[in-house]
Amino acid sequence: MAKIVILGSNFAGLTSAIELKKKAGKEHDVTVISPSENFLYVPSLIWVPFGRRKVEDITFPIAPLLKRKGIRFIHDKATKINPENNTVQTKNSGQISYSYLVIATGVGLKWDIIENLDPDLGYIDCIVTPKYAEKAYESLKELIKDPGPVVVGSTQGASCMGAAYEYLFNLDKTLRKRKVRKKVEITWITPEPFLGDFGIGGVKGGEWMLKKFMSMLNIKYETNASIEKIEKEKITLKGGKELPYKMAMLIPPFIGSEVMMNSQKLVDDNGFVPVNEGYQHERFKNIYAAGLSVKVNAPRESICAAVPYGVPKTGYPSDIMAKIAAENIVNDIKGNGKFVKKSFGQIPGICVMDAGHKEVYILTNHLFKPRQFELMVPNPLNDWGKVLLEKYMIWKNKKGYAHLP
């Protein structure tokens, strides 16, 4: 009997657990270890800072689902992986042994790249966790009462520019709806070399479209932006440009989760897991990784950029990585000699970007160039596609239909 352990319970973790239990067979044990009791639909966190969603609207408990599927759930925090003896150390449950391990732990946040970046210090806001998204909602309420300049964007080294764009356009829409937009000067800052690079080298027509959005909405912007200093009500960019702010929302760089930073034999310098095209660890062949925890080699244009920035690892690629990892583990258990491969850059790009009660569809046959197909199409009438996608994904995951796209 194989003992398969999955660290993490969100997109990649939940998908891999369900796929493994279904395909490996009842005789093999599948265990999920996670510090969270809930699945979180992360893409909808961008609506929490505007009161359009509450955190409880986009979460559901995972224990009942896993129990139904015959998967053991340990609600605990993994603290270290010991690959030589195939064990995971946990905070309260001791050592858990495994035959195969899937790392789907998500990421940590690199607040120390700039002094005063951490939202807990009270200078800026962020939207990448439920706690900080709720805090950002409170900051918005204060801004509406006492309007002033706003800075929105991503720091150098960040990789989640798409969510920051979504926040930006929702902020503009909300301020217009509350009739205070004329009192708020908005400045967008990004490490991207051009608007709409997104960390994937851009999509045809994207830069032109975003420049039009910025012009129509009267949003100032700074590309190739690197933050030198965050002070009370003032952000200074490298080169000396000063941006005053009453409220600021910035996305930081990602690093490996705490458990991965404690497991140095398995990760690179930033805490990410180096894998092959089958999402198998380069050195330890019974260990796989999927989702945000995977090390991704950025496209050449990103590496050579004037300001460093990273590659986005969103829900769809996470789902694909998890399914490939699960299939390869099952193939190894069965000894059929098959090994499925698909590099991260070859995964299709499928995204619906919210643009403030409007939306933009982004479709590419590959995440990275060269591509044979790429399309970026706006829907200026509504954001029903984004809403329907949210409903579908929450329903799909809540039901445990991991086989669906």
SVG drawing of the C-alpha trace seen along z (x, -y; Angstrom):
<svg xmlns="http://www.w3.org/2000/svg" viewBox="-23 -67 43 69">
<polyline fill="none" stroke="black" stroke-width="0.4" points="0.0,0.0 1.3,-3.4 1.0,-6.3 0.5,-9.5 0.7,-12.8 -0.4,-16.1 0.7,-19.4 -1.9,-22.0 -5.7,-22.0 -6.4,-24.8 -6.4,-24.6 -3.4,-22.3 -3.7,-20.4 -7.4,-19.6 -7.2,-18.7 -4.2,-16.3 -5.7,-14.7 -9.0,-13.9 -7.4,-12.7 -5.0,-10.5 -7.7,-8.8 -9.8,-8.2 -7.1,-6.9 -4.7,-5.1 -7.5,-3.0 -8.9,-2.3 -6.0,-0.2 -3.7,-3.2 -3.9,-5.8 -4.2,-9.5 -3.7,-12.1 -4.0,-15.9 -2.2,-18.0 -3.2,-21.7 -3.2,-24.5 -6.5,-25.7 -9.8,-24.1 -11.3,-25.9 -10.9,-26.1 -10.5,-29.7 -11.4,-30.9 -8.4,-33.3 -9.4,-35.1 -12.4,-36.7 -10.3,-38.3 -10.1,-41.3 -13.8,-42.0 -13.5,-41.8 -11.8,-45.3 -14.9,-46.8 -17.6,-44.9 -18.8,-43.0 -17.8,-39.8 -17.2,-38.7 -14.6,-36.1 -17.2,-33.6 -18.8,-34.0 -15.7,-32.5 -14.7,-29.8 -16.0,-26.4 -14.9,-23.7 -12.9,-20.9 -13.1,-18.2 -16.6,-16.9 -15.6,-16.8 -12.4,-14.8 -14.2,-12.5 -16.7,-11.7 -13.9,-10.9 -12.2,-8.6 -9.2,-11.0 -7.7,-11.5 -7.5,-15.1 -5.1,-16.3 -5.8,-19.9 -2.2,-20.9 0.7,-22.9 3.6,-21.1 6.9,-22.5 9.6,-20.6 10.0,-17.9 12.7,-15.2 13.2,-13.8 15.9,-11.3 13.6,-9.4 10.3,-10.3 8.6,-12.1 6.8,-15.4 7.2,-17.0 4.0,-18.7 3.4,-21.1 0.9,-19.0 0.6,-15.6 4.2,-14.4 5.9,-12.9 3.9,-11.7 5.5,-9.2 4.9,-9.0 5.7,-6.9 4.9,-9.8 4.6,-13.5 2.8,-16.3 3.9,-19.8 1.0,-22.3 1.8,-24.7 1.3,-28.0 3.6,-30.8 4.8,-33.2 5.1,-37.0 8.4,-38.8 7.6,-41.9 11.2,-42.7 12.1,-43.7 11.1,-47.3 10.9,-48.8 7.3,-49.5 5.8,-47.2 4.1,-44.9 0.4,-45.9 0.5,-45.2 2.8,-48.2 -0.1,-50.5 1.5,-52.2 0.0,-50.4 -2.6,-47.8 -2.5,-44.5 -5.2,-42.1 -3.4,-38.7 -4.8,-37.2 -8.3,-37.4 -7.1,-39.3 -5.4,-42.0 -8.3,-42.2 -10.7,-42.9 -8.3,-45.5 -8.2,-47.1 -12.0,-47.5 -11.7,-49.5 -9.0,-51.7 -11.3,-52.3 -14.1,-53.5 -11.8,-56.0 -10.6,-57.2 -14.2,-57.8 -14.7,-59.9 -11.5,-61.8 -10.4,-61.6 -6.8,-62.0 -4.1,-60.6 -3.9,-56.8 -1.0,-54.6 -1.8,-51.1 0.5,-48.5 3.2,-45.9 6.7,-46.1 9.9,-45.0 10.1,-41.2 6.3,-40.8 4.6,-38.2 0.9,-38.9 0.3,-42.0 -3.0,-40.8 -4.7,-41.0 -3.3,-44.5 -4.8,-45.6 -8.2,-44.2 -8.0,-46.1 -7.1,-49.3 -10.1,-49.2 -12.5,-48.2 -11.1,-51.1 -11.8,-53.6 -15.3,-52.2 -16.1,-52.3 -14.8,-55.9 -16.9,-57.0 -20.0,-55.3 -19.4,-57.1 -18.9,-60.4 -15.4,-61.1 -13.3,-60.1 -12.5,-63.7 -10.9,-64.2 -8.7,-61.1 -5.6,-61.1 -4.7,-57.5 -1.2,-56.4 -0.4,-52.9 3.2,-51.6 4.5,-48.3 7.8,-46.6 6.6,-45.5 8.5,-47.0 5.1,-47.9 1.5,-47.8 0.0,-44.3 3.2,-42.3 1.6,-40.4 4.9,-38.4 4.3,-36.4 5.6,-38.8 2.3,-40.3 -0.6,-39.4 -1.2,-40.9 -3.2,-44.1 -2.8,-44.2 -0.6,-47.2 -2.7,-49.3 -5.9,-48.3 -4.5,-49.1 -3.1,-52.4 -6.6,-53.3 -8.1,-52.3 -5.6,-54.4 -6.3,-57.4 -10.1,-57.1 -10.1,-56.6 -7.5,-59.4 -5.0,-57.0 -1.4,-58.0 1.2,-55.2 4.8,-54.3 6.3,-51.2 9.8,-49.9 9.0,-51.1 11.2,-50.1 10.3,-51.4 13.1,-52.8 11.2,-53.9 7.8,-53.8 7.1,-56.6 3.9,-57.9 1.9,-59.3 4.9,-59.2 6.4,-56.5 9.7,-57.2 10.7,-55.4 14.2,-54.6 15.4,-57.7 13.9,-60.0 10.3,-60.5 7.9,-61.0 4.3,-59.8 2.1,-61.2 -0.7,-58.9 -3.6,-58.9 -4.1,-55.2 -1.8,-52.7 -2.2,-49.0 0.9,-47.1 1.5,-43.5 4.8,-42.1 7.0,-39.4 6.2,-35.8 8.6,-33.4 8.3,-29.8 5.9,-28.9 7.4,-28.6 7.5,-24.8 9.5,-24.9 11.9,-27.6 12.6,-25.1 13.2,-22.3 16.3,-23.7 17.3,-20.4 14.1,-20.6 14.0,-24.3 15.9,-27.0 17.1,-30.2 13.6,-31.7 11.9,-28.6 10.4,-27.3 10.6,-23.6 12.6,-22.8 10.8,-20.2 11.0,-18.6 8.2,-18.9 6.3,-16.1 6.3,-18.2 8.6,-15.7 11.3,-17.0 14.6,-17.2 16.5,-15.2 13.9,-13.3 11.8,-11.3 9.0,-10.4 8.3,-14.1 6.1,-16.2 5.0,-19.8 2.1,-21.8 0.7,-25.3 2.5,-28.4 5.1,-26.3 6.7,-25.3 9.9,-27.0 9.2,-28.5 12.0,-29.7 10.8,-33.1 10.9,-34.0 14.1,-35.6 12.5,-39.1 11.6,-38.9 15.2,-37.9 16.7,-40.7 14.2,-43.4 15.4,-46.6 13.4,-45.9 13.0,-42.3 9.5,-40.7 8.1,-37.2 5.8,-34.8 2.1,-34.5 1.0,-31.0 -2.8,-31.2 -5.6,-28.7 -5.8,-27.1 -2.0,-26.3 -2.2,-25.0 -5.0,-22.7 -3.1,-21.4 0.2,-20.9 -1.8,-19.0 -3.4,-16.6 -0.1,-15.9 1.7,-15.2 -1.2,-12.9 -1.1,-11.0 2.6,-10.5 2.4,-9.2 -0.4,-6.7 1.7,-5.6 4.7,-5.0 2.5,-3.0 1.2,-0.9 4.7,-0.5 3.4,-1.1 6.5,-3.2 4.4,-6.2 5.4,-9.7 3.3,-12.7 5.1,-16.0 4.0,-19.6 6.2,-22.5 4.7,-25.4 5.2,-27.7 3.3,-25.3 0.2,-25.4 -2.6,-27.4 -3.4,-30.8 -7.0,-31.2 -8.1,-34.2 -11.0,-36.5 -9.7,-39.8 -12.1,-42.0 -12.0,-45.7 -14.4,-47.3 -17.8,-45.7 -16.4,-45.1 -14.0,-42.3 -11.3,-41.3 -10.9,-37.8 -7.3,-36.6 -6.7,-33.4 -3.4,-32.0 -2.4,-28.5 0.8,-28.8 1.5,-30.9 5.0,-31.8 6.0,-32.8 6.3,-31.6 2.5,-31.2 0.4,-30.3 -2.7,-31.9 -3.3,-34.8 -6.3,-37.0 -7.3,-39.8 -11.0,-40.8 -12.8,-43.4 -16.4,-43.1 -17.3,-46.7 -20.9,-45.9 -20.6,-43.8 -18.5,-41.2 -20.9,-38.3 -18.2,-36.0 -16.0,-36.6 -19.0,-36.0 -20.0,-32.8 -16.5,-31.5 -16.4,-32.1 -19.7,-30.3 -18.5,-27.4 -15.1,-27.0 -16.6,-27.1 -19.3,-24.6 -16.7,-22.3 -14.3,-22.3 -17.0,-22.0 -18.4,-19.0 -15.0,-17.5 -15.3,-17.3 -11.5,-17.6 -11.8,-15.9 -13.6,-18.9 -11.6,-21.8"/>
</svg>
